[in-house]
Amino acid sequence: MAAVTVYHAGRRVEYVHLDQGLVSIGRDPTSRIVLSDHQVSWAHGLIKPSEKGYLLTDCGSTNGILVNGVSSETWHLQDQDIVSIGEYQLVFSEEAAVDHHYAGSEKTMLIRGEIRPALQAVLDTAALSSAPMASARWWRWLMAFFPALGWLLSYDRHDFRSDLQAGVTVAALLVPQGMAYALLAGMPPINGLYASTLPLVFYALSGTSRQLSVAPVALDSLLVASGIAVLAETGTEQFVHLAIVLALIVGVLQCAMGLLRMGFVVNFLSQPVLTGFTAAAALIIAVSQLRHLLGLPMAAVSGFFPTVKETFLHLPEAHFWTAGLGVAGVIYLIFGKRLRLPLPGAIVLLIVSTVLSWWLMLAQKGVAVVGAVPQGLPIPALVIPSLDEVQALFPLALTLACIGFMEAISVGKAFASRYGYRVNADAEFRALGFSNIGAHLVGGFPVTGGLSRSAVNADAGARTQLAAIISAVLVILVLLFFTPFFYHVPIASLAAIIMTSVMGLIKIDEMKYLVRVKKVEGIVLLVTLLATLFMGISTGLLAGIGSAMLLFIIVQTRPNMSLLGRLPGTQVYRSLERHPEAETITGLAILRIDASFYFANAESLRDQVAKIMDRVEPPQTIVLDATAVNDLDSSGDTAFREIYRDLNRRNIALYVAGLKGPVRDVLKRSGLYDQIGAQYFFYTVDAAVKRITTVHKITG
């Protein structure tokens, strides 16, 4: 006989002893127990014997629903292997037979099939047996900070080929991207490569997404450049120092936010704000690279429209060789995808343009090149910023911490949905924090998860974050042995890589969707986009958030209220405005409140009731449909009381339908429930109407 122990998020350790056969992880459906938040499904995973030892299958199910019964991930288990399924932590080892029985209501792991006896490994750890509760907490804490333990200790060697292929592919993309984004951030190209090493490893060990690729990205690089430019001259040692320190502050903020479970902060970045902001940022990035792409003899200019103006003024002075390389690079990166080459377009462009630059001696003809690049790895160092530096960089760091998290979590969730697993928002916040601290240690600048690079990683076959570790190792090898070859890399080619990579940030279809679904969201999008273009990155983002918050406040303070009628032949009551065919009863008005009743909208709701009463024929009775009222504070209670008094003075009876329990409790504590009378409260509008027609002798 063998035993199974499950350590799960409910701070409990539960055991099931098995005779033989198949085990399903999840609640026993026959126990009729409602799933807790930490429990993932009725049948979340299956354990069964296999020729290679033991087979554990993640069924990819959530919230009690088995998704098509199709497995999304499988592990071949041996003794002492450790895996995670949902919130369950599973540690396998062998154990002697022990007789044990469970009531159906206590079963957390159940369902046996008639598969031949073959339990080679079972869930348990002898080392933890003396103090299972403390050990379970310790293990959960360890897994929370280092989710990689789950896949490292149960790694399927059959996944290695796919991870290796993805790691090599992403590394080939990281080298040109890292250098290009460093240029965009106002940093030396080598710092972009530094930022493409340790952060990848730190995220691989602490992140919960299997395909997310964490390294420098265009939007964050632009924020670094624009934010630090007001504190130090671009390209100076002070600028580089502040960018490295900024990575540390961003990392510490993200770690703190993750520990405090502050993933909700991204709610302040609504989709219209993010879409408008990223589109504007993409335009700013593209325009800022035109001087490098065309070889224009002009200094960097702050602001989108001033940059456009200066670019057009200097356009006749474009450098022939530089412009030729740059424009050709953009054309290749846009249309070269049709060639289906085995390497990413960016690395092909980097190799070809570098060879041409060296062969034709373009540097001597005025083409700007990267120049000498330090060879070797930086010595990891923790640079403690001064208080003045922290104060100066904090607003920028907070912006980067939130935007970086928003970018990463949206990409991570997209791939988790595609491949049938879940990402933990708080763990992702911490993992990004660790990654940025790693970037600081090696002299990099802030990093986050990028969509295009993660898509390449996934399409190349990444199964686990081992692919990211392989990418980091390859970039390290490049730093050790190949940096002399970067001398002749044309800056125009890096500008071409930047310009084409940000095109994906301008999501025209999403803009059309937002405008089509709700015009006010289109207004927020437009405000954010124009404010960012006219006033700059930071101010534009604040303007976007401010406009979204203003819209939210307006909606909350002016909730909808509708007059209802009964749909013919039913007991369903709907808005008369939308359903003119709905039937009404003379002397009876039915009002539906479509919001919670609290301080921000209490007076507005009271005024709306009064206006509606003035518009309709004076009724004898009113039914308030409170189905949508989820909350009621003291201001709402006061307004409710005044509505009741106003109606009472007019000799109009008030009935309330669909009131939720918590709201009813507030009315009882305030005394208003007893003042109105329990006989005037009903669970449904139809029940209230039937009572009214009987008591008040009202007919349709």
C-alpha positions in Angstrom: 0.0 0.0 0.0 1.1 3.6 -0.5 0.2 7.0 0.7 -0.5 10.4 -0.8 0.0 13.7 1.0 -1.1 17.1 -0.4 0.2 20.4 0.8 -2.1 23.1 -0.4 -2.9 26.8 0.0 -5.5 26.2 2.8 -2.7 25.7 5.3 -3.7 22.1 5.7 -1.9 18.8 5.1 -4.2 16.0 4.1 -3.4 12.3 3.6 -5.0 9.6 1.5 -3.8 6.0 1.5 -4.2 4.0 -1.7 -4.4 0.4 -2.6 -3.7 0.6 -6.3 -4.6 2.4 -9.5 -5.6 5.8 -10.6 -5.8 8.9 -8.4 -7.5 12.2 -9.3 -6.4 15.4 -7.6 -9.3 17.6 -6.6 -12.4 17.5 -4.4 -14.5 14.3 -4.5 -17.7 15.3 -6.5 -19.8 13.1 -4.3 -18.9 15.0 -1.2 -20.9 18.0 -2.4 -18.4 20.4 -0.9 -18.2 23.9 -2.3 -14.7 24.6 -3.6 -12.6 27.0 -1.6 -10.6 29.7 -3.3 -7.4 27.8 -3.1 -8.9 24.7 -4.6 -8.6 24.6 -8.4 -11.1 22.0 -9.7 -13.0 18.8 -9.3 -10.4 16.9 -11.3 -7.3 19.0 -11.7 -4.8 16.3 -12.2 -4.4 12.6 -12.7 -1.7 10.2 -11.3 -1.2 6.8 -12.9 1.5 4.2 -13.4 3.7 4.3 -16.5 6.6 2.4 -18.0 9.0 5.1 -16.9 7.9 5.2 -13.3 4.8 7.3 -12.5 2.8 9.7 -14.7 1.3 12.9 -13.4 -1.0 14.8 -15.7 -2.2 18.4 -15.2 -5.7 18.5 -16.7 -5.6 22.2 -17.2 -8.9 22.8 -15.3 -10.0 25.8 -13.3 -12.9 26.7 -11.1 -14.4 23.2 -11.0 -14.5 22.7 -14.8 -12.4 20.1 -16.6 -11.4 21.7 -19.9 -12.4 19.2 -22.5 -10.7 16.5 -20.5 -7.5 17.1 -22.4 -4.2 17.2 -20.5 -2.1 20.3 -20.8 1.1 19.1 -19.2 2.6 15.8 -18.1 5.5 14.8 -15.9 7.3 11.5 -15.6 7.9 11.1 -11.9 10.5 9.2 -9.9 11.2 9.0 -6.2 11.6 12.4 -4.5 10.4 14.4 -7.5 8.5 17.6 -6.7 5.8 19.2 -8.8 3.1 21.8 -8.6 -0.5 21.6 -9.9 -2.5 24.7 -9.3 -2.1 25.6 -5.6 -1.1 22.0 -4.7 2.5 21.1 -3.9 3.3 17.5 -4.5 6.5 15.7 -3.2 6.9 12.0 -4.2 8.6 9.3 -2.2 7.9 5.7 -1.2 6.1 4.7 1.9 5.1 1.5 3.7 1.5 0.5 3.9 -0.6 2.2 6.6 -4.3 1.5 7.1 -6.3 4.8 7.0 -9.9 5.8 6.2 -11.5 9.0 5.3 -15.1 10.2 5.3 -16.3 11.4 1.9 -16.6 15.0 3.1 -12.9 15.1 4.0 -11.4 13.7 0.8 -9.2 16.1 -1.1 -7.6 13.4 -3.3 -9.8 10.6 -4.5 -11.3 8.5 -7.3 -9.7 5.1 -7.9 -9.7 3.1 -11.1 -9.0 -0.5 -11.8 -5.5 -0.1 -13.2 -3.0 -2.8 -12.3 -1.1 -2.3 -9.0 2.0 -0.3 -9.8 2.6 2.5 -7.3 6.3 3.2 -7.7 6.1 6.6 -6.1 3.7 8.4 -3.8 3.3 11.8 -2.3 5.1 12.3 1.0 8.4 13.5 2.5 9.9 11.6 5.4 12.0 14.7 6.3 8.8 16.7 6.9 6.8 14.0 8.7 7.8 15.1 12.2 6.2 18.5 11.8 4.0 18.4 8.7 2.2 21.7 9.4 5.3 23.8 9.9 7.0 22.0 7.0 4.1 22.7 4.7 4.2 26.4 5.6 8.0 26.4 5.0 7.5 24.6 1.7 4.7 26.9 0.5 6.9 29.9 1.4 9.8 28.5 -0.6 7.7 27.7 -3.6 6.0 31.1 -3.4 9.4 32.9 -3.8 11.0 30.3 -6.1 8.3 28.6 -8.3 11.2 27.2 -10.4 11.6 24.5 -7.8 8.4 22.9 -9.1 9.7 22.5 -12.7 13.4 22.1 -11.8 12.9 19.1 -9.5 10.4 17.5 -11.9 12.0 18.5 -15.2 11.2 16.2 -18.1 14.3 15.7 -20.2 12.1 15.3 -23.2 11.4 19.1 -22.9 15.1 20.0 -23.1 15.3 20.0 -26.9 12.4 22.5 -27.1 13.8 24.7 -24.4 17.3 24.6 -26.0 15.8 25.7 -29.4 13.8 28.5 -27.8 16.8 29.6 -25.7 19.1 29.8 -28.7 16.5 31.7 -30.8 15.7 34.3 -28.1 19.5 34.8 -27.4 19.9 35.6 -31.1 17.2 38.2 -30.8 18.4 39.5 -27.4 21.8 40.6 -28.7 20.6 43.1 -31.2 17.6 44.1 -29.2 19.7 44.6 -26.0 22.1 46.9 -27.8 19.3 48.8 -29.6 17.2 49.4 -26.5 20.3 50.5 -24.7 20.8 53.1 -27.4 17.1 54.1 -27.0 17.6 54.4 -23.2 20.6 56.7 -23.7 23.0 54.0 -22.4 26.1 52.4 -24.0 25.1 49.3 -26.1 27.1 47.0 -23.7 24.7 47.9 -20.9 21.8 46.5 -22.9 23.7 43.1 -23.1 24.4 43.3 -19.3 20.7 43.7 -18.7 20.0 40.6 -20.8 21.9 38.2 -18.5 21.2 38.1 -14.8 17.6 39.4 -15.0 16.7 36.4 -17.2 18.1 34.0 -14.6 16.4 35.7 -11.6 13.0 35.7 -13.4 13.4 32.1 -14.4 13.9 31.1 -10.7 11.1 33.3 -9.3 8.5 33.9 -12.1 5.4 31.9 -12.7 5.1 32.3 -16.5 6.8 29.6 -18.6 7.2 31.7 -21.8 7.7 35.3 -20.6 11.0 36.7 -21.7 12.3 39.4 -19.3 14.9 41.8 -20.6 15.0 45.5 -21.9 12.0 46.6 -23.8 11.3 49.7 -25.9 8.7 51.5 -23.8 10.6 51.2 -20.5 13.8 52.2 -22.3 12.1 55.4 -23.6 10.9 56.2 -20.1 14.4 55.7 -18.8 15.8 58.1 -21.4 13.2 60.8 -21.0 13.1 60.6 -17.2 16.8 60.7 -16.5 17.5 63.3 -19.2 16.1 66.0 -16.9 18.6 65.0 -14.2 21.8 64.4 -16.2 23.1 64.8 -19.8 22.5 61.8 -21.9 25.6 59.6 -22.5 27.5 60.9 -19.4 28.7 58.8 -16.6 26.2 60.4 -14.3 23.4 59.4 -16.7 24.6 55.8 -16.7 25.0 55.8 -12.9 21.4 57.1 -12.4 20.0 54.5 -14.9 21.7 51.7 -13.0 20.5 53.0 -9.6 17.0 53.4 -11.1 16.9 49.6 -11.8 17.6 49.0 -8.1 14.8 51.4 -7.0 12.3 49.9 -9.4 13.3 46.4 -8.3 12.8 47.2 -4.6 9.5 48.9 -5.3 8.2 45.9 -7.3 9.4 43.4 -4.6 7.6 45.5 -1.9 4.4 45.7 -4.0 4.5 42.0 -4.5 4.9 41.2 -0.8 2.1 43.7 0.0 -0.1 42.0 -2.7 -0.5 45.3 -4.6 -1.3 43.8 -8.0 -4.5 45.8 -7.9 -2.6 49.0 -8.7 -2.7 48.1 -12.4 -6.4 48.7 -12.3 -5.6 52.4 -12.4 -4.1 51.8 -15.9 -7.3 51.1 -17.8 -7.1 49.6 -21.3 -7.8 52.9 -23.1 -5.1 54.6 -21.1 -2.5 51.9 -21.8 -3.5 51.6 -25.5 -3.3 55.4 -26.0 -0.1 55.7 -24.0 1.8 52.9 -25.8 0.7 54.2 -29.2 2.0 57.7 -28.4 5.2 56.2 -26.9 5.7 54.2 -30.1 5.4 57.3 -32.2 7.8 59.2 -30.0 10.3 56.3 -30.1 10.1 56.0 -33.9 10.6 59.8 -34.5 13.5 59.9 -32.0 15.3 57.3 -34.0 15.1 59.1 -37.4 18.3 61.1 -36.7 20.2 57.8 -36.2 18.4 56.0 -39.1 19.2 58.8 -41.6 22.4 60.1 -40.2 21.0 63.6 -39.6 23.5 66.1 -38.1 21.2 67.2 -35.2 21.2 66.8 -31.5 18.4 65.0 -29.6 15.4 67.1 -29.2 12.8 66.8 -26.4 9.2 66.4 -27.4 7.4 64.7 -30.2 6.5 67.7 -32.4 9.8 69.6 -31.9 11.6 66.4 -32.9 9.4 66.1 -36.1 10.1 69.8 -36.9 13.9 69.5 -36.5 14.0 66.2 -38.4 12.2 67.8 -41.5 14.5 70.9 -41.3 17.6 68.6 -41.4 16.3 66.1 -43.8 18.3 67.6 -46.8 21.4 66.9 -44.8 20.8 63.1 -44.4 24.0 61.0 -44.8 23.8 58.9 -47.9 25.5 55.7 -46.6 23.7 55.9 -43.2 20.3 56.5 -44.7 20.8 53.7 -47.2 21.7 51.2 -44.5 18.9 52.4 -42.2 16.1 52.4 -44.8 17.2 49.1 -46.2 17.2 47.7 -42.6 13.6 48.9 -42.0 12.4 47.4 -45.3 14.1 44.1 -44.6 12.7 43.8 -41.1 9.2 44.6 -42.4 9.1 42.4 -45.5 11.9 39.9 -44.7 9.6 37.7 -42.6 8.4 36.2 -45.8 11.8 34.7 -46.5 11.3 32.3 -43.4 15.0 32.3 -42.5 16.0 30.1 -39.5 17.3 33.2 -37.6 15.3 36.2 -36.3 15.4 39.1 -38.7 17.1 41.4 -36.2 20.2 39.1 -35.9 20.4 38.6 -39.7 20.3 42.4 -40.2 22.9 42.9 -37.5 25.3 40.3 -39.1 24.8 41.5 -42.6 25.1 45.3 -41.8 28.2 44.7 -39.6 29.9 42.7 -42.4 29.1 45.4 -44.9 30.3 48.1 -42.5 33.6 46.4 -42.0 34.1 45.4 -45.6 33.2 48.8 -47.1 34.9 50.7 -44.2 31.8 52.7 -43.7 33.0 54.2 -40.5 35.6 56.1 -42.5 32.8 57.3 -44.8 30.9 58.9 -41.9 28.6 56.1 -40.9 28.2 56.1 -37.1 29.2 52.7 -35.5 29.0 51.3 -32.0 32.8 51.4 -31.6 34.8 49.6 -29.0 32.8 47.5 -26.7 34.3 46.2 -23.4 34.9 42.5 -23.4 34.0 40.2 -20.5 31.5 40.2 -17.7 30.9 43.0 -15.2 31.7 42.4 -11.6 28.3 42.3 -9.8 28.1 45.3 -7.5 25.4 46.8 -5.3 25.4 50.6 -5.6 23.6 52.2 -2.7 21.9 55.5 -3.9 22.0 58.7 -2.0 18.8 60.0 -0.4 18.8 62.8 -3.0 19.0 60.3 -5.8 16.2 58.3 -4.4 14.0 61.3 -4.1 14.8 62.5 -7.6 14.2 59.0 -9.2 11.3 57.8 -7.1 8.4 59.2 -9.4 10.1 57.7 -12.4 10.8 54.4 -10.6 7.2 54.1 -9.5 5.9 54.7 -13.0 8.3 52.1 -14.4 7.4 49.6 -11.6 3.7 49.8 -12.5 4.0 50.0 -16.3 6.6 47.2 -16.3 4.3 45.0 -14.3 1.3 45.8 -16.4 3.2 44.9 -19.6 4.6 41.7 -18.1 1.4 40.4 -16.4 -0.7 41.0 -19.6 1.8 39.1 -21.7 2.1 36.4 -19.0 -1.6 35.9 -18.7 -2.0 35.6 -22.5 0.5 32.8 -22.7 -0.8 31.1 -19.6 -4.3 31.1 -21.2 -2.9 29.7 -24.4 -1.0 26.9 -22.8 -3.4 26.0 -20.0 -1.7 27.1 -16.7 -2.0 30.1 -14.3 0.2 32.9 -13.4 0.3 34.5 -9.9 0.1 38.3 -10.1 1.9 38.9 -6.7 4.6 36.4 -7.5 5.1 38.1 -10.9 5.5 41.5 -9.1 8.2 40.0 -6.9 9.9 38.2 -9.8 10.1 41.4 -11.8 11.5 43.1 -8.8 14.2 40.4 -8.5 14.9 40.8 -12.2 15.4 44.5 -11.9 17.7 44.1 -8.9 19.6 41.6 -11.0 19.9 44.2 -13.8 21.3 46.7 -11.3 23.9 44.3 -10.0 25.4 43.8 -13.5 25.1 47.4 -14.6 21.9 47.2 -16.5 18.8 49.4 -16.6 15.1 48.6 -15.9 13.7 45.5 -17.6 10.3 43.8 -18.0 8.6 41.1 -20.0 8.2 41.9 -23.7 5.4 40.7 -26.0 7.3 40.2 -29.2 10.3 38.5 -27.6 8.0 36.3 -25.5 6.1 35.4 -28.6 9.3 34.3 -30.3 10.2 32.3 -27.2 6.8 30.5 -27.2 6.8 29.9 -31.0 10.3 28.4 -30.7 9.0 25.8 -28.3 9.8 27.1 -24.8 8.3 24.6 -22.2 9.9 26.1 -19.1 12.0 29.0 -18.0 15.1 26.8 -18.6 14.9 28.4 -22.1 15.5 31.8 -20.5 18.5 30.5 -18.5 20.0 29.1 -21.8 19.5 32.5 -23.4 21.3 34.2 -20.6 24.2 31.8 -20.8 24.5 32.4 -24.5 24.5 36.2 -24.0 27.2 35.7 -21.4 29.3 33.8 -23.9 28.8 36.6 -26.4 30.1 39.1 -23.8 33.1 36.9 -23.1 34.2 36.1 -26.6 32.5 38.1 -29.3 32.2 41.8 -28.3 35.2 42.8 -30.5 32.9 42.0 -33.5 30.5 44.7 -32.4 32.9 47.5 -33.2 31.5 47.9 -36.8 27.8 47.5 -35.9 26.1 50.5 -37.6 24.0 52.7 -35.3 21.5 53.0 -38.2 20.8 49.3 -38.1 20.1 49.4 -34.3 17.7 52.3 -35.0 16.0 50.2 -37.7 15.5 47.4 -35.2 14.0 49.8 -32.6 11.6 51.5 -35.1 10.2 48.2 -36.5 9.9 46.6 -33.0 7.7 49.5 -31.7 5.3 49.2 -34.6 3.4 46.5 -32.7 2.7 49.0 -29.9 0.3 50.9 -32.2 -2.8 48.7 -32.0 -5.2 50.2 -34.6 -7.7 47.3 -34.2 -7.8 47.7 -30.5 -8.3 51.4 -30.8 -11.3 50.8 -33.1 -12.7 48.3 -30.7 -12.5 50.6 -27.7 -14.2 53.4 -29.6 -16.9 51.1 -31.0 -17.7 49.5 -27.6 -17.9 52.7 -25.6 -17.3 56.2 -27.0 -16.2 57.6 -23.6 -13.4 55.1 -23.5 -12.4 56.3 -27.0 -12.2 59.8 -25.5 -9.9 58.6 -22.7 -7.7 56.9 -25.3 -7.5 60.1 -27.4 -6.8 62.3 -24.4 -4.0 60.0 -23.3 -2.5 59.8 -26.8 -2.6 63.5 -27.5 -1.4 64.5 -24.0 1.6 62.1 -24.3 2.5 63.5 -27.7 2.1 67.2 -26.7 3.2 67.1 -23.1 5.6 64.2 -22.9 5.7 60.7 -21.5 5.2 61.2 -17.7 2.7 64.1 -18.1 0.7 62.2 -20.7 0.4 59.1 -18.6 -0.8 61.1 -15.7 -3.3 62.9 -17.9 -4.6 59.6 -19.2 -4.9 58.2 -15.7 -6.6 61.4 -14.5 -9.1 61.3 -17.4 -9.9 57.7 -16.7 -10.4 58.4 -13.0 -12.6 61.4 -13.9 -14.7 59.2 -16.1 -15.0 56.6 -13.3 -16.1 59.3 -10.8 -18.7 60.7 -13.3 -20.1 57.3 -13.9 -20.2 56.4 -10.2 -21.8 59.7 -9.1 -24.5 59.6 -11.9 -25.8 56.0 -11.9 -28.5 54.9 -14.1 -32.1 54.6 -12.9 -34.9 53.1 -15.0 -38.7 52.8 -14.9 -39.7 49.2 -15.4 -42.6 47.3 -16.9 -43.5 43.6 -17.2 -42.7 41.8 -20.4 -46.0 40.4 -21.8 -46.7 36.8 -20.6 -43.7 36.7 -18.2 -42.7 37.6 -14.7 -39.7 39.5 -16.0 -39.5 43.3 -15.6 -37.4 45.4 -17.9 -36.7 49.1 -18.8 -39.6 50.8 -20.5 -37.2 52.8 -22.5 -35.6 49.7 -24.1 -38.8 47.7 -24.1 -41.8 49.9 -25.0 -44.0 46.8 -25.2 -43.6 46.2 -21.5 -46.8 46.4 -19.5 -47.4 48.9 -16.7 -50.0 49.1 -14.0 -51.9 52.4 -13.3 -50.9 53.8 -9.9 -47.8 51.7 -9.7 -44.2 52.8 -10.6 -41.3 50.4 -10.5 -37.9 51.9 -10.3 -34.6 50.0 -10.7 -31.4 51.4 -9.1 -28.4 50.3 -11.2 -25.7 51.1 -8.6 -24.7 50.7 -5.0 -26.0 53.4 -2.6 -23.1 55.4 -1.1 -21.8 58.9 -0.4 -20.7 59.6 -3.9 -24.1 59.0 -5.5 -26.6 59.2 -2.7 -27.8 62.7 -3.5 -27.9 62.0 -7.2 -30.1 58.9 -6.7 -32.4 60.9 -4.5 -32.7 63.6 -7.1 -33.4 61.1 -9.9 -36.2 59.5 -7.9 -37.8 62.9 -7.4 -37.4 63.8 -11.1 -38.9 60.5 -12.3 -41.8 61.0 -9.9 -42.5 64.4 -11.4 -42.5 63.0 -14.9 -44.9 60.2 -14.5 -48.5 60.1 -13.4 -48.6 60.4 -9.6 -48.6 56.8 -8.4 -50.1 55.3 -5.3 -47.3 52.9 -4.8 -43.6 52.6 -5.8 -41.5 49.5 -5.9 -37.7 50.0 -5.7 -35.9 47.2 -7.5 -32.6 47.1 -5.4 -31.2 43.9 -7.0 -28.1 45.9 -8.3 -27.5 47.6 -4.9 -24.4 45.7 -3.6 -23.4 48.2 -0.8 -25.0 50.9 1.3 -23.1 53.3 3.6 -24.3 55.9 6.1 -24.8 58.5 3.4 -26.8 56.1 1.3 -28.9 55.1 4.3 -29.6 58.8 5.0 -30.7 59.3 1.3 -32.8 56.2 1.4 -34.5 57.5 4.6 -35.2 60.8 3.0 -36.7 59.1 -0.1 -39.0 57.2 2.2 -40.0 60.3 4.0 -40.6 62.3 0.8 -42.9 59.5 -0.5 -44.6 59.1 2.8 -45.5 62.8 2.8 -47.1 62.3 -0.6 -49.0 59.3 0.7 -47.1 57.0 -1.6 -46.4 53.5 -0.3 -42.8 52.3 -0.8 -42.0 48.6 -1.4 -38.4 47.3 -1.8 -37.5 44.2 -3.9 -34.3 42.2 -4.4 -32.4 43.6 -1.4 -29.2 41.7 -0.7 -28.5 40.4 2.8 -25.6 42.7 3.6 -27.5 45.8 2.5 -30.6 44.6 4.5 -28.3 44.3 7.6 -27.3 47.9 7.2 -30.9 49.0 7.1 -31.7 46.9 10.2 -28.8 48.4 12.1 -29.9 52.0 11.2 -33.5 51.3 12.1 -34.8 52.1 8.6 -35.8 48.5 8.0 -38.2 48.5 11.0 -39.4 52.1 10.1 -40.5 51.0 6.7 -41.8 47.6 7.9 -40.7 44.1 7.1 -43.9 43.5 5.2 -42.7 46.0 2.6 -39.6 44.0 1.6 -39.7 41.2 -1.0 -37.2 39.0 -2.7 -38.5 39.7 -6.2 -40.3 42.5 -8.0 -43.0 40.1 -9.2 -43.7 39.1 -5.6 -44.0 42.7 -4.5 -46.3 43.5 -7.5 -48.6 40.6 -6.6 -48.8 41.8 -3.0 -49.5 45.4 -4.1 -52.3 44.4 -6.5 -53.9 42.4 -3.7 -53.5 44.9 -0.8 -54.0 48.1 -2.7 -56.6 46.8 -5.2 -54.5 48.1 -8.1 -55.1 46.6 -11.5 -53.4 47.0 -14.9 
